Amino acid sequence: MTKLLRLLRPALVSAVMVCAVMVYSLPAQQVSEKYHDAATKLIALAQQDDDGLDRLEYLCDRIGNRVSGSASLEKAIDWAASEMKKAGFENVQKIPVKVPHWVRGQESAVLVSPSDRTLHMLGLGDSVGTGASGITADVVAVSSFEELAALDKNKVAGKIVLFNAPFVSYGQTVMYRIGGASRAAALGAVAVLVRSITPLSLRSPHTGVMTYEPDVPKIPAAALSVEDAESLARMYKRGAPVRVKLTMEAKMLPEADSFDVIGEIRGSEKPDEVVVLGGHIDSWDIGQGAQDDGSGIMAAMQAVSLIKKAGLRPRRTVRVAFWTNEENGGAGGLAYAKWAGDSAKTHVAAIEMDGGAEKPTGFGFGSGGFGGGRRRTLPPGAAPAEAPAGMAATSETAFSRVVDIGKLLEPIQASTIRRGGGGSDIGPLMQAGVPGFGMATVGTHYFDWHHTEADTFDKINRQDFKNCSAALAVMSFVLADMPERLSEMK
């Protein structure tokens, strides 16, 4: 008998290992079956319910744009808390946040030579102003940082630098908007003009935040429409004396008081464990902030509302969060993580929607995601970025589980799960080890409207918005209800 056992031992061990793998992987294979009925109910309900669209319409038409520090942002925050209470959410709270308060003021850009005409411009967020008399100077046009660096300093000093960089992707091209002023100032430039970061322009300038390096002078920075940037660059290339007068009243005021807004459905078994989903309630001071990011916060609120209307009570808490100050500081995401404190360890997932409400395709998931615009424009098959230090890695088992959850979204063609997820506001939570998700859409027109006067409610496709809400509802519900946490899957 002993000899027989020795002979059979390898086969027995192999059989036990196979059984163990089957037992371990079986739940992951059954997730899409177990939650099929709940997902079907949520998707169907999303198609019938217009509450989310009605809220977004009100936010856009009755409140409008919502830059940090503005009265309209605080009006939106108070209204959002009231709406969450009306929807029957539990533990509705406003979390205090200090935010920067940048004011645009009056602004203009005029071509003085070789002809006289008004240019289509928007000052960049957080830029300094020009002073009342403005700045009139010759323009030096370049298409890259390398081209600027190759110029002698005396060819740049006292000039206005125009960065006419063609749009490649948001993640690659936005560096000219963010860092162009300091690069030019280091060579003695007195102001910068930046070609708008967009693949399409109808004489529409795109604003956005810029930053200053601490060791160089702060100079005014503004965006030009693609058409005007191209025109100035053509004339400069042909040797014409291109001269522009830039006037900006922009200034930074003392920090203002603001708030994140949260509300939730408490979990039935593990209420201290949380799935949080949301977007940012602030916008730039132009347009209506419809796609960026009114659609994100209202789709997230609608998702939680759908779970409640469907009569579903997950094991864990599902929390919607409207973070403030994403556009020019990220104070809301940091304040939420600080408010959560040690309880961030009990967050089982964080989901952000900040890419507009075009047709959803699925989610990015896990460490190494591309935050903000870079994540939204990650091309198919592209590798994720390096995960920041301290951010938890994504196990193959966890990724497989999310892929299985994604199958529930096949009816709305939003089942694709890619590696690398997240967003600006949930970055601090991901840094603390919380698994991060980013809603992915086709992104066909988002950057046509992004940070412009054209970001208005009429750009919202009703069916796409409903499908975004459905995708958020299904993903957040399953993550909150399934027995295991993704972080426990090794």
C-alpha positions as CSV (number, residue, x, y, z in Angstrom):
1,M,0.0,0.0,0.0
2,T,2.8,2.4,0.9
3,K,4.5,1.7,-2.4
4,L,1.2,2.2,-4.2
5,L,0.7,5.6,-2.6
6,R,4.3,6.6,-3.6
7,L,3.5,5.7,-7.2
8,L,0.1,7.5,-7.1
9,R,1.4,10.6,-5.2
10,P,2.4,12.7,-8.3
11,A,-1.0,12.0,-9.9
12,L,-2.9,12.8,-6.7
13,V,-0.9,16.1,-6.2
14,S,-1.7,17.1,-9.8
15,A,-5.4,16.3,-9.3
16,V,-5.5,18.3,-6.1
17,M,-3.8,21.3,-7.7
18,V,-6.3,21.2,-10.6
19,C,-9.2,21.1,-8.2
20,A,-7.8,23.9,-6.2
21,V,-7.4,26.1,-9.4
22,M,-11.0,25.2,-10.4
23,V,-12.4,26.1,-7.0
24,Y,-10.3,29.4,-7.0
25,S,-11.2,30.5,-10.5
26,L,-14.8,29.3,-10.6
27,P,-16.3,32.4,-8.8
28,A,-14.6,34.6,-11.4
29,Q,-16.1,32.6,-14.2
30,Q,-19.5,32.8,-12.6
31,V,-19.7,36.5,-11.9
32,S,-21.2,37.4,-15.2
33,E,-23.8,34.6,-14.7
34,K,-24.6,35.5,-11.1
35,Y,-25.2,39.2,-11.8
36,H,-26.8,38.8,-15.2
37,D,-30.3,39.6,-13.9
38,A,-29.2,42.6,-11.9
39,A,-27.2,44.0,-14.8
40,T,-30.1,43.5,-17.2
41,K,-32.4,45.3,-14.8
42,L,-30.0,48.2,-14.4
43,I,-29.4,48.6,-18.1
44,A,-33.1,48.5,-18.9
45,L,-33.9,51.0,-16.2
46,A,-31.2,53.3,-17.5
47,Q,-32.9,53.5,-20.9
48,Q,-36.2,54.5,-19.3
49,D,-35.1,57.0,-16.7
50,D,-34.5,60.6,-17.7
51,D,-33.7,62.0,-14.2
52,G,-29.9,62.2,-14.9
53,L,-30.4,64.1,-18.1
54,D,-32.8,66.4,-16.5
55,R,-30.3,67.2,-13.7
56,L,-27.5,67.8,-16.2
57,E,-29.7,70.1,-18.2
58,Y,-30.5,72.1,-15.1
59,L,-26.9,72.3,-14.1
60,C,-25.9,73.6,-17.6
61,D,-28.7,75.9,-18.4
62,R,-29.6,77.2,-14.9
63,I,-26.2,77.3,-13.2
64,G,-23.7,77.2,-16.0
65,N,-19.9,77.2,-15.9
66,R,-18.3,76.6,-12.5
67,V,-14.7,77.7,-12.1
68,S,-13.1,77.3,-8.7
69,G,-13.7,80.2,-6.4
70,S,-16.8,81.4,-8.2
71,A,-20.3,81.9,-6.9
72,S,-21.7,79.6,-9.6
73,L,-19.6,76.7,-8.3
74,E,-20.9,77.1,-4.8
75,K,-24.4,77.4,-6.1
76,A,-23.9,74.1,-8.0
77,I,-22.5,72.4,-4.9
78,D,-25.4,73.4,-2.7
79,W,-27.8,72.3,-5.5
80,A,-26.0,69.0,-5.8
81,A,-26.3,68.2,-2.1
82,S,-30.0,69.0,-2.3
83,E,-30.5,66.8,-5.3
84,M,-28.7,63.9,-3.5
85,K,-31.1,64.2,-0.6
86,K,-34.1,64.4,-2.9
87,A,-32.9,61.2,-4.5
88,G,-32.9,59.4,-1.1
89,F,-29.1,59.1,-0.8
90,E,-27.8,58.5,2.7
91,N,-25.1,60.4,4.6
92,V,-25.1,63.4,2.2
93,Q,-22.2,65.6,3.1
94,K,-20.2,68.6,2.0
95,I,-16.5,68.1,2.6
96,P,-14.6,71.5,3.1
97,V,-11.9,72.2,0.5
98,K,-9.7,75.3,0.0
99,V,-9.4,76.1,-3.7
100,P,-7.4,78.5,-5.8
101,H,-9.4,81.5,-7.0
102,W,-8.2,82.7,-10.5
103,V,-10.2,85.4,-12.2
104,R,-10.0,85.9,-16.0
105,G,-11.1,89.5,-16.4
106,Q,-11.2,91.3,-19.7
107,E,-8.8,90.1,-22.4
108,S,-7.9,90.4,-26.0
109,A,-5.3,89.7,-28.6
110,V,-4.9,91.9,-31.7
111,L,-2.6,91.5,-34.7
112,V,-0.9,94.8,-35.2
113,S,1.4,94.0,-38.1
114,P,1.6,93.1,-41.0
115,S,-2.2,93.6,-40.9
116,D,-4.7,94.8,-38.2
117,R,-7.3,92.2,-37.0
118,T,-8.6,90.7,-33.8
119,L,-7.4,87.2,-32.9
120,H,-9.5,84.5,-31.3
121,M,-7.9,83.9,-27.9
122,L,-8.6,82.7,-24.3
123,G,-6.2,83.3,-21.4
124,L,-4.8,80.2,-19.9
125,G,-5.9,79.3,-16.4
126,D,-3.7,80.6,-13.6
127,S,-1.9,82.9,-15.9
128,V,-0.7,86.3,-14.7
129,G,-2.1,89.4,-16.4
130,T,-0.3,91.9,-18.7
131,G,-1.1,95.0,-16.9
132,A,-3.6,97.6,-18.0
133,S,-1.6,98.8,-21.0
134,G,-1.1,95.3,-22.3
135,I,2.0,93.9,-24.0
136,T,2.9,94.7,-27.6
137,A,5.8,92.8,-29.1
138,D,7.1,90.9,-32.1
139,V,6.2,87.2,-32.4
140,V,8.6,84.3,-32.7
141,A,6.8,81.2,-33.9
142,V,8.1,77.7,-33.1
143,S,6.5,74.2,-33.4
144,S,8.3,72.5,-30.6
145,F,10.4,73.0,-27.4
146,E,13.4,71.8,-29.4
147,E,12.9,74.4,-32.0
148,L,12.7,77.1,-29.3
149,A,15.9,75.8,-27.5
150,A,17.8,76.0,-30.8
151,L,17.2,79.8,-31.0
152,D,19.7,82.3,-29.7
153,K,18.4,84.0,-26.6
154,N,18.7,87.4,-28.2
155,K,16.1,86.3,-30.8
156,V,13.6,85.5,-28.1
157,A,14.2,88.1,-25.5
158,G,11.5,90.8,-25.5
159,K,9.4,88.8,-27.9
160,I,6.1,86.9,-27.7
161,V,6.6,83.2,-28.3
162,L,4.0,81.4,-30.3
163,F,3.9,77.6,-29.8
164,N,2.3,76.3,-33.0
165,A,2.5,72.6,-32.2
166,P,0.2,70.3,-34.2
167,F,-2.2,68.1,-32.2
168,V,-0.9,64.6,-31.8
169,S,-2.8,63.5,-28.8
170,Y,-4.0,65.4,-25.7
171,G,-1.4,63.8,-23.5
172,Q,1.5,64.6,-25.9
173,T,0.5,68.1,-27.0
174,V,-0.8,69.6,-23.7
175,M,2.8,70.1,-22.5
176,Y,3.0,73.2,-24.6
177,R,0.0,74.7,-22.8
178,I,1.2,73.6,-19.3
179,G,4.9,74.4,-19.5
180,G,5.3,76.7,-22.5
181,A,5.4,80.0,-20.5
182,S,8.3,79.0,-18.3
183,R,10.3,77.6,-21.3
184,A,9.9,80.9,-23.1
185,A,10.4,83.1,-20.1
186,A,13.8,81.3,-19.4
187,L,14.9,82.8,-22.8
188,G,13.6,86.3,-22.0
189,A,10.2,86.1,-23.7
190,V,7.5,88.6,-22.4
191,A,4.5,86.4,-23.2
192,V,3.4,83.2,-24.9
193,L,0.6,82.3,-27.2
194,V,-0.2,78.6,-27.5
195,R,-2.1,76.9,-30.4
196,S,-5.2,75.4,-28.9
197,I,-4.9,71.7,-27.9
198,T,-7.5,70.2,-30.2
199,P,-7.7,68.2,-33.4
200,L,-10.5,70.4,-34.8
201,S,-11.2,74.1,-34.6
202,L,-13.9,76.5,-35.9
203,R,-12.0,79.6,-34.8
204,S,-12.6,78.2,-31.2
205,P,-9.8,78.8,-28.7
206,H,-9.4,76.2,-25.9
207,T,-8.3,77.3,-22.4
208,G,-6.8,75.1,-19.7
209,V,-4.5,75.3,-16.8
210,M,-0.8,76.2,-17.1
211,T,2.0,76.3,-14.5
212,Y,5.1,78.3,-13.7
213,E,8.5,77.0,-12.8
214,P,9.7,78.7,-9.5
215,D,13.0,79.9,-10.9
216,V,11.8,81.9,-13.9
217,P,9.7,85.0,-14.3
218,K,6.0,84.6,-14.7
219,I,4.8,85.8,-18.0
220,P,1.2,86.0,-19.5
221,A,0.0,83.0,-21.4
222,A,-3.0,82.7,-23.8
223,A,-4.4,80.1,-26.2
224,L,-5.1,81.0,-29.8
225,S,-7.5,79.3,-32.2
226,V,-5.8,76.8,-34.5
227,E,-6.6,79.0,-37.5
228,D,-5.0,82.1,-36.0
229,A,-1.9,80.2,-34.8
230,E,-1.4,78.8,-38.2
231,S,-1.9,82.2,-39.8
232,L,0.7,83.9,-37.6
233,A,3.2,81.0,-38.1
234,R,2.8,81.2,-41.9
235,M,3.5,84.9,-41.9
236,Y,6.5,84.5,-39.6
237,K,8.0,81.7,-41.7
238,R,7.8,84.0,-44.8
239,G,9.7,86.7,-42.9
240,A,6.8,89.1,-42.3
241,P,7.2,91.3,-39.2
242,V,4.4,89.7,-37.0
243,R,3.5,91.9,-34.1
244,V,0.7,91.3,-31.6
245,K,-0.8,93.3,-28.7
246,L,-1.9,91.0,-25.8
247,T,-4.1,92.4,-23.0
248,M,-5.1,90.3,-20.0
249,E,-6.6,91.4,-16.7
250,A,-6.1,87.9,-15.2
251,K,-5.2,87.6,-11.6
252,M,-5.0,85.2,-8.7
253,L,-7.0,86.1,-5.6
254,P,-6.7,84.5,-2.1
255,E,-7.8,80.9,-1.8
256,A,-11.6,80.4,-1.5
257,D,-13.8,78.0,0.5
258,S,-15.4,75.2,-1.4
259,F,-16.6,71.6,-1.0
260,D,-16.7,68.1,-2.3
261,V,-20.2,66.6,-2.2
262,I,-20.9,63.0,-1.4
263,G,-23.9,60.8,-0.9
264,E,-24.3,57.0,-0.8
265,I,-26.3,53.8,-0.5
266,R,-25.1,52.1,2.6
267,G,-24.0,48.5,2.3
268,S,-26.2,45.7,3.7
269,E,-23.3,43.6,5.2
270,K,-20.1,45.6,5.0
271,P,-21.1,49.2,5.1
272,D,-17.6,50.4,6.0
273,E,-16.2,49.1,2.8
274,V,-16.8,51.5,-0.1
275,V,-17.0,51.7,-3.9
276,V,-16.7,55.4,-4.8
277,L,-17.6,56.8,-8.2
278,G,-17.8,60.3,-9.6
279,G,-16.2,63.2,-11.4
280,H,-15.5,66.9,-10.9
281,I,-18.1,69.5,-10.3
282,D,-15.9,72.5,-11.3
283,S,-15.4,73.6,-14.9
284,W,-13.6,76.4,-16.6
285,D,-15.3,79.8,-16.7
286,I,-16.6,79.4,-20.3
287,G,-19.3,77.3,-21.9
288,Q,-21.5,75.3,-19.6
289,G,-19.1,72.5,-18.4
290,A,-21.5,70.0,-20.0
291,Q,-19.1,67.3,-21.1
292,D,-16.3,68.3,-18.8
293,D,-17.4,67.2,-16.4
294,G,-21.1,67.8,-15.8
295,S,-21.8,64.6,-17.7
296,G,-19.4,62.7,-15.4
297,I,-20.9,63.7,-12.1
298,M,-24.5,63.4,-13.3
299,A,-23.9,60.0,-14.9
300,A,-22.3,58.8,-11.6
301,M,-25.2,60.2,-9.6
302,Q,-27.7,58.6,-12.0
303,A,-25.8,55.3,-11.6
304,V,-26.3,55.2,-7.9
305,S,-29.9,56.4,-8.3
306,L,-30.5,53.5,-10.7
307,I,-29.2,51.0,-8.1
308,K,-31.6,52.4,-5.5
309,K,-34.6,52.5,-7.9
310,A,-33.9,48.9,-8.9
311,G,-34.3,47.9,-5.3
312,L,-30.7,46.6,-5.1
313,R,-28.8,46.9,-1.8
314,P,-25.2,45.7,-2.3
315,R,-23.1,44.2,0.4
316,R,-20.8,47.2,0.5
317,T,-21.5,50.9,0.4
318,V,-21.7,52.6,-3.0
319,R,-20.8,56.3,-2.8
320,V,-21.1,59.0,-5.4
321,A,-18.5,61.9,-5.1
322,F,-18.5,65.3,-6.8
323,W,-14.9,66.4,-6.4
324,T,-14.1,70.1,-6.7
325,N,-11.1,71.9,-8.3
326,E,-9.9,69.3,-10.7
327,E,-9.3,71.8,-13.5
328,N,-6.7,74.0,-11.8
329,G,-5.4,72.3,-8.7
330,G,-6.8,68.9,-7.8
331,A,-7.6,70.1,-4.3
332,G,-10.9,68.1,-4.1
333,G,-9.4,64.7,-4.8
334,L,-6.7,65.4,-2.2
335,A,-9.2,66.7,0.4
336,Y,-11.4,63.6,-0.1
337,A,-8.4,61.3,0.5
338,K,-7.5,63.3,3.6
339,W,-11.1,63.2,4.8
340,A,-11.2,59.4,4.3
341,G,-7.9,59.0,6.2
342,D,-7.4,55.4,7.3
343,S,-10.8,54.4,5.9
344,A,-9.2,54.7,2.5
345,K,-8.0,51.2,3.2
346,T,-11.6,50.0,3.2
347,H,-12.3,51.5,-0.3
348,V,-12.6,48.5,-2.5
349,A,-12.6,50.5,-5.8
350,A,-12.6,54.1,-7.1
351,I,-14.2,54.9,-10.5
352,E,-13.8,58.2,-12.3
353,M,-15.7,59.5,-15.3
354,D,-13.9,62.6,-16.8
355,G,-13.9,62.0,-20.5
356,G,-17.3,63.2,-21.6
357,A,-20.5,61.2,-22.2
358,E,-19.8,59.9,-25.7
359,K,-20.6,56.2,-26.5
360,P,-19.0,54.1,-23.7
361,T,-16.6,51.3,-24.7
362,G,-15.8,50.0,-21.2
363,F,-13.3,50.8,-18.5
364,G,-9.6,51.1,-17.9
365,F,-8.6,49.2,-14.8
366,G,-5.6,49.0,-12.5
367,S,-2.3,50.7,-11.8
368,G,-0.3,52.5,-14.5
369,G,-3.3,54.3,-15.9
370,F,-3.2,57.5,-17.9
371,G,-4.9,60.2,-15.8
372,G,-7.0,62.9,-17.3
373,G,-6.8,63.5,-21.0
374,R,-3.9,61.1,-21.6
375,R,-5.9,58.2,-20.2
376,R,-8.9,59.2,-22.3
377,T,-6.9,59.2,-25.6
378,L,-4.8,56.0,-25.0
379,P,-4.8,54.3,-28.4
380,P,-5.9,50.7,-28.7
381,G,-3.1,48.3,-27.7
382,A,-0.9,50.9,-26.2
383,A,1.0,49.9,-23.1
384,P,0.0,51.5,-19.7
385,A,2.3,53.9,-18.0
386,E,4.6,53.0,-15.2
387,A,2.7,52.8,-11.9
388,P,3.7,55.6,-9.5
389,A,5.6,54.6,-6.4
390,G,3.3,53.2,-3.7
391,M,0.5,52.4,-6.1
392,A,-0.6,48.8,-5.8
393,A,0.0,46.5,-8.8
394,T,-2.9,44.8,-10.5
395,S,-3.0,41.0,-10.2
396,E,-3.9,38.8,-13.2
397,T,-6.7,37.3,-11.2
398,A,-8.2,40.7,-10.4
399,F,-7.9,41.8,-14.0
400,S,-9.6,38.6,-15.2
401,R,-12.4,39.2,-12.7
402,V,-13.0,42.7,-14.1
403,V,-13.0,41.3,-17.6
404,D,-15.7,39.0,-16.5
405,I,-17.7,41.8,-15.0
406,G,-17.3,43.7,-18.3
407,K,-19.2,40.9,-20.1
408,L,-22.3,42.2,-18.4
409,L,-22.0,45.3,-20.5
410,E,-22.1,43.5,-23.8
411,P,-25.7,44.6,-24.5
412,I,-24.6,48.2,-24.6
413,Q,-21.3,47.4,-26.3
414,A,-19.3,48.7,-23.4
415,S,-17.5,45.4,-22.3
416,T,-13.9,46.3,-23.2
417,I,-11.6,46.2,-20.2
418,R,-8.1,47.7,-20.8
419,R,-5.1,47.8,-18.5
420,G,-4.5,51.1,-16.8
421,G,-7.3,53.1,-15.2
422,G,-7.9,56.0,-13.1
423,G,-8.1,59.8,-13.3
424,S,-7.0,63.0,-11.6
425,D,-9.4,63.0,-8.7
426,I,-9.0,59.3,-7.7
427,G,-5.2,59.5,-8.0
428,P,-4.7,60.0,-4.3
429,L,-6.8,57.0,-3.5
430,M,-5.0,54.9,-6.0
431,Q,-1.7,56.0,-4.5
432,A,-3.1,54.6,-1.2
433,G,-3.7,51.2,-2.9
434,V,-7.3,51.5,-4.0
435,P,-8.0,49.8,-7.3
436,G,-8.8,52.5,-9.9
437,F,-11.1,52.5,-12.9
438,G,-11.6,55.1,-15.6
439,M,-14.7,55.2,-17.9
440,A,-13.6,54.8,-21.5
441,T,-15.6,56.2,-24.5
442,V,-15.0,56.4,-28.2
443,G,-13.7,60.0,-27.6
444,T,-14.7,61.0,-31.2
445,H,-15.5,64.7,-30.5
446,Y,-14.6,65.3,-26.8
447,F,-11.5,67.4,-27.6
448,D,-13.5,69.4,-30.2
449,W,-15.4,70.9,-27.3
450,H,-13.0,70.5,-24.4
451,H,-12.4,73.8,-22.5
452,T,-14.3,76.0,-25.0
453,E,-17.4,78.0,-25.2
454,A,-18.9,75.1,-27.1
455,D,-19.0,72.7,-24.1
456,T,-22.7,73.0,-23.8
457,F,-25.7,70.7,-23.1
458,D,-26.7,70.4,-26.8
459,K,-23.5,68.3,-27.3
460,I,-24.8,65.6,-25.0
461,N,-26.2,62.5,-26.9
462,R,-29.0,61.2,-24.7
463,Q,-28.5,57.6,-25.6
464,D,-24.8,57.7,-25.0
465,F,-25.4,59.4,-21.6
466,K,-27.8,56.7,-20.6
467,N,-25.4,54.0,-21.5
468,C,-22.6,55.7,-19.6
469,S,-24.9,55.7,-16.5
470,A,-25.8,52.1,-17.0
471,A,-22.1,51.1,-17.3
472,L,-21.3,52.9,-14.1
473,A,-24.3,51.4,-12.3
474,V,-23.4,47.8,-13.3
475,M,-19.7,48.1,-12.6
476,S,-20.1,49.8,-9.2
477,F,-22.9,47.5,-8.1
478,V,-21.0,44.3,-8.8
479,L,-17.8,45.5,-7.3
480,A,-19.8,46.5,-4.1
481,D,-21.7,43.2,-3.9
482,M,-19.3,40.4,-5.0
483,P,-17.9,38.4,-2.1
484,E,-14.2,39.1,-2.7
485,R,-12.3,42.4,-3.0
486,L,-10.1,42.9,-6.0
487,S,-7.2,43.8,-3.8
488,E,-7.4,40.3,-2.1
489,M,-7.0,38.5,-5.4
490,K,-3.5,37.4,-5.9
